[in-house]
Amino acid sequence: MKKTSSTTKLLISCAGMLLMLFLWHIASLRIHAIVLASPADTFRAVVRLAGTGRFWSHLWASFQRIVAGIALGGFAGFALGIVAGLVGWVRYVLEPLRWLLMSIPAVVVVVIAMLWFGMGSAMVVFITALLLSPIVYINTVRGFEMVDRDIIEMARIYRFPRDLTIRHIYVPAVAGHVASSLIVATGIGVRIVILAEVMGASEGIGHALSLTRSTLEIPDLYAWVAVCIAIVGLIEYAVLKPIEHRIMRWRA
Amino acid sequence: MTPILTFTDVSVSFGNLDVVRGISFAVNPEDVVGIFGRSGAGKTTIIRMAAGLQEPTSGTVERTYRRVGYVFQEPRVLPWKTTLDNVVIPLLALGVGRADAVDRARAWLFDMGLEGFEDYYPSRLSGGMVQRVSLARAFAVEPDVLFLDEPFGALDLRIKDTMFDLLRKSLEARPVTVLYVSHVPEDVARIATRILVIDTDGGLRETPVMEHRDMAEMLRKTFGEGKGQGRGAV
C-alpha cells in the first residue's frame, strides 16, 4: 500500500468530519428540535455558554477531574503492570481484580463510590482512576510479554544490573503500549467522569448536562456534548499523541 | 598458562537428540579459536555454554574469565537507544562513570567507522553498520574473552570483508581471547590462530592452521561445504 502523507490523512479526516456534520444537519431538519438540535443551534449555544462564568467553572472542574483520573489510573496501571511483568505471580494475584474492574458496569461503581466518598471530586477521580487502571495495566503487561528475549539475554551477557534493565529495556519496550493505551483510556475516562458527575456532583460538565436535560435546553445539551468531544480531542492530539510520537521516535 | 575456558567431556542433548557429544577443549588467554561445523552441528550451543548462557547435560565447563563481549548472529542492539547509548549503557553496567563511558564509546565507534552516526537510532542504519555497533559494544567493555557467533553471517560478502578487516585491526590494537564459530570455511580460516572442527560424528578435533586459502580448501574438501555462504549445502 502506498504510504499516505500526513497532510492527505488530515484532509481526508476533515472530509469525514464535514460529512458527519452534514448528516447531522440533514437529520436535524427532519427531527423535532426538542429531540435533536441542529449543528448551527449547537454552535450558537456553545458560543453563548462560553460567555458565562458558569460554563468555565463547570469545564474547569471536569477537566481537572479528567486529568487527575487519567493520571492516577494511568500511573497505577503502569506501576502494577511493571511489577506484574517482573514478578510472575503478582500477575495471577491481580488477574481476578483486573477481570472484576473490567466487567463491572461503571454505574454500579458510581453508586458504591458515592456511598464511600459522598458527592464531588474525590468520588469522581477515584472511579475514573479505578476503571482506567486495568486498561493501562493490561497494556503494560502485554508490552512486557513482547520484550525481545534475545535483548534480555544480551543484557545478561553484559551484566546489566536490575535497575538498568528496567530503565533501558523494560520501560522503553512497554512505553509505546502504555502511550497508546492512554489514548484509549482518555476517551473512556471522559465518559466515566461525565457519568459520575451526572449522578453525584454539584458542578462539572455532567452536572450541567443533567440540568439542561431537566430544563429541556436541548441546544445546550448538545453544546456540552461538543465540549466533551473537544476535551478528548485536546488531550489526545495536544498531549498524548506528541508524547507517543516522542517515545516512538526511534522507529524508522 | 592457565586456560580461561575449559570444556571437559561436555555433552548436550534435547530429549533423544544429541546436540553435542563428549567434547573437550581448553582456550588459553589470547588464543583466537575458530570452531568450524556444519549447520546444526551444535556450534551455537557450544558458544552459549562457553558464555554461561546454557549448561551442559553432562560434563563440565570451567570459566575463569571475568568479562565478556559477545557478538550474536543478529546485532541485538536496543532499538530505542542511539548508537552511542548502545555502547555506553553496558559500560555504565560495569560501573564506569558516564563521562568516561561516553569517551570510550566514541573512541570505539570511531574505530568501527561510525563517526558521525553516534546520535542515530539503529533503525536508520544499515545491517552492517548495526553489527559494527554490536562489535564496538563488545570491544568497549574491554572483555577478557570475545564470543562471536557467526557475527557476519547475515551480511553480504563485500561488507563481510570490511568487517573482518575491522575485527583483525581491533584485535591487533587490543589482543583479546576470541572464540568464534562459523559454518563458512573461509570465515573460520580468516583470523583464527587455532581451529577446531566439529566432525560428522559430533566429536571435536583440532586441525593445524594453514594459510587461509588452503585451510578453506581443506575444510571444504573434508566436509563438502558449499562455496561462500555455505547455506543449504549440508
Interface residues (C-beta under 8 A of the other chain):
Chain A: D150 I151 E153 M154 R156 I157 Y158 R159 F160 P161 L164 H168 I169 P172 A173 R249 W250 R251 A252
Chain B: A51 L53 V68 Y70 F72 E74 R76 L78 P79 W80 K81 D85 I89 P90 L92 A93 L94 Y121 P122 S123 R124 R137 V141
